[in-house]
Amino acid sequence: MWSYKIVHDSLFAPNPLWGTLTLATCKPLIRRSPNSTKGTWIAGWTACTIHNSEVYGGGIDKYEPGHEKLVYLAKIDEQIPLDEYWDRFPEKRNNSNVTEFDARWSGDNIYHKEHTDPDGNVTAEKNNCGHIGTEVAKSDYLYGKNALVCREFYYFTRENRLDVPDQYKSLVHKAKGQSLKRESIVEEFIEYVRNSAKKMGVENGVVGNIPVSYPDISKTEESIVHDVQPEIDVKKKGCAK
């Protein structure tokens, strides 16, 4: 199980919308790793920024080392090249022309070969992290290589983050970057998270409230833009490597 801390949670990295949780930007080492094949799990934990920022529910609890909470747990189904991801998951493509309350505003499908010049420089689609610089985009696209698609996932949201018992705290990644946890307790931890989600009434998917609007694809782009409900206070923040 991969383990890392989430610095910013804006529905972008990971993107838990449209019925799948995907990681197609940030964490390039995890995305390109030969260990990120079908059946591997990913656990994203709260960093101090999520606890202490009012945007990310800072009023819930202040950050204390050793008291990180779980934002999401997801099982990898597919590790696919970013260009294939672009073609197969058009609903995840970002559309910065809509309001931030539309599910497409958080789309993580922002890289594809048409945006790569002969020198290997990449221009990413504008997204809810703002503009991604050339060097960051180049690293994310060329170094990260893949998108990870998870169909079994438990995304607790930044406000509903899950507090886990002390016996599982050894699975929390303690610093920047990521670590691959191989402890025997991983399977027990996965069952604990599954059961916790079930107690909250969710068998699989988002465990909490994300009141974003999903557009009716039968409508025109012009009508979709005006058919959204401003109910979510996601802040435009960058995503963590």
VEXLO-496640 format. One line per field, with one value per residue: residue number from 1; residue in three letters; x, y, z of N, C-alpha, C, O in turn. Coordinates in steps of 0.001 Angstrom, whole numbers, plus 500000, padded with zeros to 6 digits. Layout:
# residues N
n [NUM/...] $
res [Ala/...] $
neast [X/...] $
nnorth [Y/...] $
nup [Z/...] $
caeast [X/...] $
canorth [Y/...] $
caup [Z/...] $
ceast [X/...] $
cnorth [Y/...] $
cup [Z/...] $
oeast [X/...] $
onorth [Y/...] $
oup [Z/...] $
//
This chain:
# residues 241
n [1/2/3/4/5/6/7/8/9/10/11/12/13/14/15/16/17/18/19/20/21/22/23/24/25/26/27/28/29/30/31/32/33/34/35/36/37/38/39/40/41/42/43/44/45/46/47/48/49/50/51/52/53/54/55/56/57/58/59/60/61/62/63/64/65/66/67/68/69/70/71/72/73/74/75/76/77/78/79/80/81/82/83/84/85/86/87/88/89/90/91/92/93/94/95/96/97/98/99/100/101/102/103/104/105/106/107/108/109/110/111/112/113/114/115/116/117/118/119/120/121/122/123/124/125/126/127/128/129/130/131/132/133/134/135/136/137/138/139/140/141/142/143/144/145/146/147/148/149/150/151/152/153/154/155/156/157/158/159/160/161/162/163/164/165/166/167/168/169/170/171/172/173/174/175/176/177/178/179/180/181/182/183/184/185/186/187/188/189/190/191/192/193/194/195/196/197/198/199/200/201/202/203/204/205/206/207/208/209/210/211/212/213/214/215/216/217/218/219/220/221/222/223/224/225/226/227/228/229/230/231/232/233/234/235/236/237/238/239/240/241] $
res [Met/Trp/Ser/Tyr/Lys/Ile/Val/His/Asp/Ser/Leu/Phe/Ala/Pro/Asn/Pro/Leu/Trp/Gly/Thr/Leu/Thr/Leu/Ala/Thr/Cys/Lys/Pro/Leu/Ile/Arg/Arg/Ser/Pro/Asn/Ser/Thr/Lys/Gly/Thr/Trp/Ile/Ala/Gly/Trp/Thr/Ala/Cys/Thr/Ile/His/Asn/Ser/Glu/Val/Tyr/Gly/Gly/Gly/Ile/Asp/Lys/Tyr/Glu/Pro/Gly/His/Glu/Lys/Leu/Val/Tyr/Leu/Ala/Lys/Ile/Asp/Glu/Gln/Ile/Pro/Leu/Asp/Glu/Tyr/Trp/Asp/Arg/Phe/Pro/Glu/Lys/Arg/Asn/Asn/Ser/Asn/Val/Thr/Glu/Phe/Asp/Ala/Arg/Trp/Ser/Gly/Asp/Asn/Ile/Tyr/His/Lys/Glu/His/Thr/Asp/Pro/Asp/Gly/Asn/Val/Thr/Ala/Glu/Lys/Asn/Asn/Cys/Gly/His/Ile/Gly/Thr/Glu/Val/Ala/Lys/Ser/Asp/Tyr/Leu/Tyr/Gly/Lys/Asn/Ala/Leu/Val/Cys/Arg/Glu/Phe/Tyr/Tyr/Phe/Thr/Arg/Glu/Asn/Arg/Leu/Asp/Val/Pro/Asp/Gln/Tyr/Lys/Ser/Leu/Val/His/Lys/Ala/Lys/Gly/Gln/Ser/Leu/Lys/Arg/Glu/Ser/Ile/Val/Glu/Glu/Phe/Ile/Glu/Tyr/Val/Arg/Asn/Ser/Ala/Lys/Lys/Met/Gly/Val/Glu/Asn/Gly/Val/Val/Gly/Asn/Ile/Pro/Val/Ser/Tyr/Pro/Asp/Ile/Ser/Lys/Thr/Glu/Glu/Ser/Ile/Val/His/Asp/Val/Gln/Pro/Glu/Ile/Asp/Val/Lys/Lys/Lys/Gly/Cys/Ala/Lys] $
neast [500840/500665/501610/501045/501168/498587/498722/497130/493681/491654/489852/491191/493726/493821/491252/488029/485681/482916/482487/484824/488009/490780/494269/496109/497764/500502/502411/504366/506202/504751/502816/504274/505550/506564/505348/502803/500565/497616/495604/497210/497106/496331/496922/495911/496860/496159/497988/499665/498715/496084/494752/495143/494325/491635/490171/490313/488850/489880/488858/488048/489936/493115/496423/498433/501439/501462/498804/497524/494931/492818/492284/491658/491304/492261/491955/494044/493039/493802/496783/497578/498922/499257/498332/496560/494763/493726/492233/490379/488954/487168/485323/486725/488306/489534/487638/488048/486404/483957/482078/483566/482004/481129/481555/483443/485266/487190/488594/491158/492358/494555/496806/498270/499642/499458/500030/502718/505837/508553/510826/510131/508720/505803/502481/500049/496498/494543/493551/491940/493978/495092/497439/499794/503227/505753/508019/507161/504935/506189/507746/505713/504258/506160/507773/505990/504297/501962/498412/496492/493829/491120/488573/487424/487080/487432/486626/486905/486564/487637/486454/485304/487243/488878/489477/491822/492454/495145/496717/497068/498576/501217/501187/501039/502592/505496/506779/507725/507036/506638/505816/506121/504114/504421/503578/502067/499751/498361/496199/494301/493887/492718/490261/489220/488804/486961/484771/484280/483387/481051/479519/478921/477144/478019/478983/480941/482981/482454/482589/480928/480101/480080/479050/479080/478102/476919/477181/474585/475105/473723/473049/473840/477093/476848/474484/475090/477059/475590/474077/474624/475285/476254/477694/479975/483084/485648/489020/491233/494105/497542/498867/500384/503652] $
nnorth [498813/502132/505094/508434/512002/514383/517587/519613/519553/519559/518259/517563/516221/513569/512883/512318/512077/511402/508679/507205/507071/508883/509308/511380/513459/514994/513289/511731/509590/507504/507103/506187/503938/500475/499121/500005/498590/496688/496043/497090/499316/502752/505170/508236/510747/513318/516311/518970/521320/520853/520458/522931/525000/527155/526834/524141/522913/523726/524369/522048/520311/520936/520495/517853/516170/512713/512426/512272/512057/509981/510772/509517/506153/503913/501432/500341/499834/500122/501046/503356/504814/508385/509540/507616/507736/510300/509850/507844/508717/511098/512537/513315/515343/518616/521609/524779/526857/526653/527068/526755/524990/522996/519630/519211/521191/520369/518462/516068/515295/516435/516357/515621/514238/516059/518441/518587/519805/519673/519793/518530/519957/520645/521785/522210/521684/524376/524343/523570/524070/526276/527737/525412/525404/525256/523590/522039/520790/519372/517569/516242/515059/513643/512307/511257/509763/507969/507477/506636/504504/503986/501948/500861/502658/504845/507806/510181/512878/516267/517441/515299/513583/510567/509356/507108/504095/503775/501519/501428/503553/503303/503027/505469/507772/509553/511904/514209/513198/509733/506397/502833/500607/497509/496028/493428/494253/495773/494625/494254/496896/497883/496538/497675/500310/499902/498896/501090/502960/501682/501828/504454/504468/504023/501954/502022/504536/508089/509279/511277/514751/516152/518620/519107/519996/517897/518010/517938/516057/516150/518679/521947/523495/526150/526198/524442/525751/527576/526018/525179/524646/526813/525579/524668/525181/525104/525927/527564/526003/524972/521691/519022/517672] $
nup [500000/499010/500705/501614/502364/502017/500865/499761/499170/496677/495077/492859/492804/494611/492081/492808/491385/489065/489455/489659/491302/490517/489878/488279/488102/489833/492476/490903/491136/492316/490341/488124/489013/489023/491008/491168/490197/489248/492034/494023/496794/497687/500124/501321/503492/505958/505781/507598/506469/505633/508052/509335/507660/506999/504710/504161/506162/508641/511105/512274/513539/514953/513654/514791/515106/514451/514675/512272/509810/507739/504398/502000/500706/498241/495691/493184/489893/487254/485576/483453/480424/480109/477708/476798/478847/478408/476089/476852/479079/478791/480310/482504/481669/482080/482284/482263/481759/482896/485978/489281/490620/489097/488144/486156/486468/488205/486860/486244/483947/482101/480522/477373/474329/472235/473325/473629/472764/470276/471891/474151/475981/477876/477769/480035/480361/481598/485009/488185/489916/488990/486697/485520/485608/482971/483497/485678/484535/482487/483969/485384/483316/481686/483546/485426/483775/483825/484472/487303/487878/489927/491021/493245/496056/498889/499704/501968/502155/502858/505105/506399/507154/508165/511359/512576/514481/516898/516367/513671/512935/512204/509517/508392/506280/507114/506259/503590/500192/499546/500653/500482/501958/503479/505582/507535/508659/506888/505387/507384/508071/505704/505751/508039/507186/505102/506576/508194/506342/505506/507833/507724/505752/503132/500556/498645/497281/497514/500772/502421/501929/498831/497209/494303/490971/488383/484950/482455/479775/477458/476991/475626/475611/476440/477965/479966/481457/482937/484544/487242/490739/493254/495756/496989/498620/497444/497266/495011/494753/494616/493758/495611/495266] $
caeast [500000/501348/501166/501610/500365/497961/498921/495952/492609/490734/489168/492014/494717/493128/489943/487122/484406/482495/482406/486144/489033/491936/495455/496719/498717/501214/502929/504831/506859/503707/502121/505104/506198/506115/504562/501464/499752/496297/495575/497925/496267/496927/496325/496279/496651/496169/499175/499306/497993/494655/494237/495271/493736/490181/489609/490246/488247/490813/488173/487684/490967/494441/497386/499412/502156/500995/497341/497038/493694/492751/491434/491117/491953/491794/492594/494366/492544/494563/497879/497538/499638/498448/497654/495417/493809/493085/491257/489372/488207/486895/484574/487675/489039/489201/487061/488181/485431/482765/482331/484253/481042/480859/482511/484509/486246/488240/489117/492607/492812/495047/498007/498228/500800/499277/500543/504153/506580/509721/511818/509608/507990/504389/501545/498888/495234/494293/492762/491612/495209/495613/498321/500954/504382/506299/508902/506348/504137/507093/508075/504508/503853/507200/508286/504875/503957/500690/497296/496024/492371/490663/487116/487059/487746/486720/487098/486185/486505/488494/485734/484872/488434/488692/490450/492033/493039/496592/497454/497294/499332/502506/500981/501072/503891/505850/507457/507385/507233/505740/506464/505353/503935/504268/503292/500958/498565/497707/494905/493389/493569/491775/488947/488731/488309/485729/483696/483975/482570/479732/478796/478471/476162/478619/479658/482084/482903/482632/481987/480838/479306/480748/477901/479365/477071/477323/476457/473811/475895/472850/472861/474929/478072/476373/473486/475741/477773/474666/473251/475434/474870/477434/477562/481223/484044/486987/489906/492214/495413/498402/498863/501681/504439] $
canorth [500000/503402/506012/509782/513055/515307/518967/520353/518663/520391/517339/517497/515152/512779/513291/511231/512331/510589/507256/506600/507931/508849/510091/511594/514554/514915/511982/511019/508324/506493/506854/505459/502814/499114/498626/500608/497788/496309/495410/497906/500350/504058/505851/509642/511224/514764/517063/520073/522360/520542/520689/524309/525965/527259/526341/522691/522442/523956/524483/520726/519932/521426/519434/517371/515009/511447/512418/512426/511340/509446/511463/508505/504870/503499/500255/500557/498887/500282/502000/503551/506006/509600/509757/506702/508303/511416/509328/506968/509351/512495/513217/513824/516479/519849/522712/525942/527877/526505/527526/525781/524093/521965/518536/519296/522195/519666/517371/515872/514814/517702/516165/514721/514424/517211/519606/518402/520317/518833/519811/517802/520843/520316/522793/521539/522402/525126/523510/524267/524456/527421/527346/524612/525872/524355/522568/521128/520005/518440/516517/515482/514293/512726/511511/510510/508832/507253/507803/505493/504473/503181/501814/500700/503717/505437/509181/510692/514331/516982/517693/514034/512728/509459/509118/505667/503663/503882/500361/501601/504778/502980/503050/506865/508249/510558/513086/514466/512041/508596/505144/501641/499854/496076/495388/492477/494925/496504/494013/494557/498316/498033/496100/498684/501454/499444/498817/502455/503569/501047/502383/505779/504273/504005/500701/502326/505868/509278/509155/512661/515602/516984/519091/519660/519716/517130/518568/517087/516090/516357/520116/522667/524037/527411/525967/523743/526732/528267/525029/524665/525164/527259/525081/524109/526256/524635/527029/527263/525813/524060/520319/518684/516605] $
caup [500000/499009/501751/501503/502968/501081/501290/499337/498714/495909/494165/491648/492947/493596/491593/493177/490734/487931/489784/489847/491873/489631/490209/486974/488274/491119/492902/489704/491444/492510/489080/487155/489669/488703/492142/491114/489284/489739/493359/495002/497402/497971/501273/501416/504853/506124/506181/508489/505739/505623/509410/509814/506753/507097/503460/504218/507400/509733/512379/512782/514505/514621/513344/515760/514561/514997/514684/510910/509513/506384/503434/501096/500468/496921/495120/491777/488889/486019/485454/482009/479955/480154/476428/476775/479803/477727/475126/477437/480167/478428/481366/483485/481124/482770/481526/483144/481379/483715/487338/490112/491246/488109/488312/485164/486897/488952/486048/486302/482640/481562/479715/476230/473455/471370/474035/473821/471616/469944/472969/475302/476881/477920/478254/480629/480352/482830/485916/489431/490599/488267/485600/485892/484855/481961/484070/486479/483600/481809/484931/485695/482140/481216/484657/486001/482692/483862/485347/488076/487905/491064/491033/494653/496808/500019/499766/503131/502018/503808/506346/506996/507234/509100/512426/512657/515750/517022/515836/512236/512687/511569/508072/507945/505817/508110/505733/502202/499330/499703/501044/500161/503188/503238/506844/507522/509177/505800/505061/508492/507945/504586/506228/508987/506407/504436/507572/508644/505291/505547/508977/507305/504696/501798/500216/497788/496704/498350/502104/502846/501048/497831/496436/492978/489986/487215/483808/481554/478546/476311/476832/474981/476553/476989/479004/481075/482268/483830/485239/488338/492045/494002/497112/497504/498832/497086/496964/493969/495368/493877/494284/496191/494650] $
ceast [500877/500758/501835/500669/499852/498075/497715/494921/491554/489978/489932/493016/494648/491804/488966/485757/484151/482584/483719/487042/490271/493052/496240/497677/499334/501638/503446/505511/505844/503088/502951/505689/505672/505323/503130/500577/498439/496400/496336/496996/497056/496175/496834/495884/496713/497550/498717/498489/496495/494036/494152/494650/492217/489503/489399/489723/489136/490152/487826/488668/492312/495402/498292/500111/501708/499487/496771/495772/493666/491793/490829/491962/491383/492622/492809/493795/493397/495660/498058/498303/498712/497716/496450/494332/493038/491972/490102/488491/487933/486124/485499/488524/488577/488611/487053/487200/484127/483085/482978/483304/480618/481939/483671/485582/487427/488882/490632/493186/493307/496262/497722/499295/500677/499815/502043/504893/507817/510784/511334/508887/506496/503595/500314/497642/495107/493332/492541/492809/495769/496458/499490/502111/504962/507137/508131/505528/504993/507443/506878/504121/504900/507707/507182/504327/502509/499616/496885/494516/491926/489135/486582/487818/486816/487318/486272/485987/487305/487793/485426/486036/488342/489831/490594/492679/494567/497337/497729/498157/500712/502410/500972/502479/504264/506427/506952/507605/506205/506523/505525/505294/503652/503939/502073/499652/497793/496319/493868/492951/492544/490375/488355/488125/487012/484552/483298/483089/481154/478888/478270/477518/476695/479373/480935/481908/483155/481880/481957/480081/480199/479652/478281/478254/477655/476514/475675/474492/475039/472633/474032/475886/477544/475376/474085/476408/476855/473828/474039/474983/476101/477376/478863/482289/485466/487840/490895/493603/496231/498362/500282/502359/504673] $
cnorth [501240/504309/507362/510782/514013/516721/519833/519368/519502/519575/517151/516352/514601/513421/512148/511321/511403/509094/506524/507595/507770/509729/510217/512773/514400/513477/511163/509685/507206/506119/506021/504158/501466/498483/499156/499887/497405/495593/496163/499005/501635/504677/507280/510208/512743/515284/518242/521140/522103/520803/522172/525366/525969/526714/524835/522172/522628/524064/523147/520270/520458/520258/519123/516172/513726/511325/512690/511590/510934/510269/510455/507233/504345/502323/500463/499441/498920/501316/502213/504810/507213/509861/508830/507212/509457/510924/508591/507636/510828/513248/513812/514974/517753/520871/523932/527048/527762/526992/526402/524779/522970/520892/518628/520308/521538/518557/517282/515372/516014/517559/515264/515150/515630/518486/519498/518891/519448/518775/519091/518672/520584/521516/522069/522376/523171/524329/524245/524493/525741/526940/526541/525032/524813/523245/521559/520221/518964/517273/515618/514561/513239/511804/510670/509451/508368/507957/506519/505584/503500/503141/501435/501763/504236/506825/509908/512203/515020/517259/516405/513067/511753/509357/507608/505301/503679/502702/500465/502817/504519/503017/504466/507202/509484/511852/513398/513211/510963/507380/503992/500770/498382/495303/494464/493131/495672/495939/494304/496022/498552/497629/497096/499874/501080/499462/500197/503161/502999/501587/503779/505691/504215/502692/500951/503745/506980/509113/510557/513447/516419/517495/519779/519255/518915/517601/517509/517153/516243/517841/520737/523173/525309/527186/525266/524746/527386/527307/524367/525322/525551/526846/524570/525199/525776/525837/526628/527220/524886/522682/519929/517580/515518] $
cup [500000/500091/501538/502154/501896/501629/500952/498794/498005/494860/492866/491698/494367/493155/491852/492488/489554/488203/489910/490566/491003/490167/488911/486977/489658/491437/491715/489994/491631/491174/488103/487723/489181/489839/492124/490103/489963/491082/494424/495511/497582/499143/501320/502770/504918/506492/507034/507776/505720/506994/509745/508904/506892/505850/503516/505549/508604/511094/512999/513852/514027/514440/514527/515145/515243/515032/513284/510696/508038/505523/502471/501092/499157/496405/493624/490913/487637/486190/483956/481607/479884/478836/476275/477730/479160/476805/475801/478482/479852/479506/482419/482930/481802/481811/482430/482802/482169/485128/488139/490744/490300/488238/487331/485545/487618/488137/486067/484979/481844/480656/478519/475228/472535/472018/474307/472582/471362/471030/474220/476303/476764/478415/478772/480427/481666/483700/487223/490341/489996/487093/486148/485007/483949/482573/484909/485577/482892/482718/485190/484540/481763/482324/485290/485071/482674/484680/486061/488220/488991/491079/492414/495421/497898/500235/500827/503118/503114/505127/507107/507187/508407/510103/512581/513992/515726/516389/514339/511915/512090/510049/507510/507484/506622/507540/504332/501379/499599/500162/500722/501413/502875/504513/506728/507959/508087/505497/506144/508421/506833/505020/507214/508229/505696/505416/508084/507626/505307/506688/508672/506120/503289/501580/499427/497254/497693/499664/502711/501801/500131/496901/495129/492035/488837/486017/483049/480191/477302/476031/476076/476034/477210/478123/480208/482019/483282/484669/486356/489634/492861/495461/497716/497575/498564/496706/495893/494603/494499/494483/494677/495398/495675] $
oeast [501731/499555/503042/499520/500586/497587/497314/495263/490674/489513/489389/493139/495341/491314/489050/484788/485054/482743/483734/486860/490748/492814/496941/498328/498763/501251/503020/505413/506051/502860/502395/506262/504472/504700/502328/499926/498195/497184/496140/496199/498286/494944/498042/494716/497265/498201/497518/497658/495710/492919/493190/494465/491586/488391/488419/490122/489152/490802/487355/488264/492609/495211/498840/499442/501591/498945/495689/495583/494398/490627/489641/493148/490166/493825/491860/494033/493680/495481/498619/498332/497516/496589/495437/493139/491827/490896/488959/487385/488411/486251/485100/489367/487389/489041/486160/487164/483289/484239/482945/483755/479836/483113/484773/486686/488529/489657/491320/494374/492579/496708/497015/499788/501691/500029/502577/504609/508105/511560/512037/508481/505988/503994/499621/497703/495513/492401/492914/492662/496804/496221/500112/501991/504707/506984/508411/505434/504577/507436/507000/503707/504561/508034/507403/503937/501881/499876/496929/493984/492308/488483/485411/489049/485596/488366/485098/485307/487607/488446/485302/485828/487811/491002/489593/493385/495188/498466/498520/498439/501316/503432/500906/503449/503435/506556/505892/508278/505036/507750/504305/506317/502750/504010/501171/498570/496687/495361/492703/491792/491609/489404/487148/487062/486064/483479/482128/482155/480179/477683/477300/477130/475929/480291/481895/480816/483971/480679/482874/479486/480973/479358/477853/477546/478754/475284/476057/474458/475565/472106/475082/475536/477765/475409/473642/476328/477294/472961/474120/474384/476930/477046/478861/482380/486373/487417/491351/494190/495679/497878/501256/501701/505318] $
onorth [501400/504284/507435/510463/514401/517017/520684/518455/520082/520129/516640/515593/515105/514367/511111/510716/510703/508313/505337/508808/506657/510747/509293/513053/513758/512549/510024/508753/506088/504939/505233/503364/501319/497436/498790/500512/497762/494658/495913/499557/501623/504706/507514/510157/513381/514764/518482/521801/523050/521313/522614/526508/524912/526191/524317/521099/521784/523873/523102/519885/520428/519180/520020/515239/513668/510273/513257/510551/511479/510443/510520/507239/504328/502235/500730/498259/497885/502330/501362/505777/507069/510355/509215/507122/509574/511519/508707/507164/511710/514468/514718/515519/517944/520979/524096/528073/528662/527294/525241/523806/522097/521214/518170/520280/522085/517774/518293/515060/516555/518548/514263/516277/516173/519490/520241/518442/518562/517821/519046/518195/520332/522184/521390/523602/522681/523708/525410/525052/526238/525858/526940/525019/523621/522080/520361/519018/517819/516120/514393/513422/512076/510645/509514/508369/508368/508881/505437/506614/502330/504183/501669/501772/504087/506986/510211/512745/514433/517310/516424/511867/512067/509281/506902/506124/503604/502864/499696/503083/505431/503036/504652/506954/510376/512825/512922/512278/511254/507346/504150/500257/498062/494074/494701/492622/496153/496701/494567/496345/499334/498309/497334/500375/501865/499982/500448/503873/503732/501784/504235/506710/504341/502364/500186/504117/506840/508841/510951/512871/517263/516851/520904/518278/519209/517592/516339/518190/516444/518219/520116/523269/525529/527896/525469/524603/527719/527743/523140/526397/524685/527662/524085/526042/526015/526672/525485/528249/524099/522508/520451/516658/514514] $
oup [500871/500350/501309/502459/500988/502720/501746/498043/498641/493864/491887/490736/495250/493772/491194/492946/489098/487265/490236/490455/490781/490816/488497/485971/490540/490726/491528/489196/491159/490906/487338/486977/488949/489662/492983/489266/491115/491243/495613/494752/497625/499157/501354/503154/504021/507399/507176/508399/505784/507084/510373/509324/506902/505921/502980/506001/509500/512122/514135/514949/512833/515002/515169/514701/516467/515370/513135/511328/507211/505879/502157/501421/498971/496650/492887/491163/487033/486864/483265/482367/479626/478850/475690/477440/479349/476750/475359/478744/480565/479613/483151/483643/482062/480662/483260/483482/482122/485435/487733/491348/490675/488422/487637/485001/487640/488688/485925/484901/481012/480074/478641/475272/472097/471340/475131/471472/472167/471090/475229/477363/475671/479369/478014/480332/482721/483189/487356/491428/490441/486557/487133/483782/484123/482206/484858/485822/482718/482287/485215/484758/481545/482065/485648/485510/481615/485452/485475/488634/488979/491141/492711/495437/497834/500861/500617/503989/504154/506169/508332/507363/509473/509729/512704/514576/514666/515925/513793/510747/511525/509364/506295/508200/506798/508282/503924/501816/499850/500069/500694/501867/502100/504534/505924/507665/508336/505365/505848/508679/507005/504689/507227/508595/505691/505110/508374/507993/505143/506536/509278/505549/502335/502331/499525/496824/498605/499671/503431/500890/500582/495894/494872/492280/488365/486062/483008/479529/476208/474985/475914/477210/478401/479128/481339/483239/484383/485426/486421/489633/493140/496321/498847/496682/499361/495906/495861/494938/493730/495601/494134/494917/495374] $
//
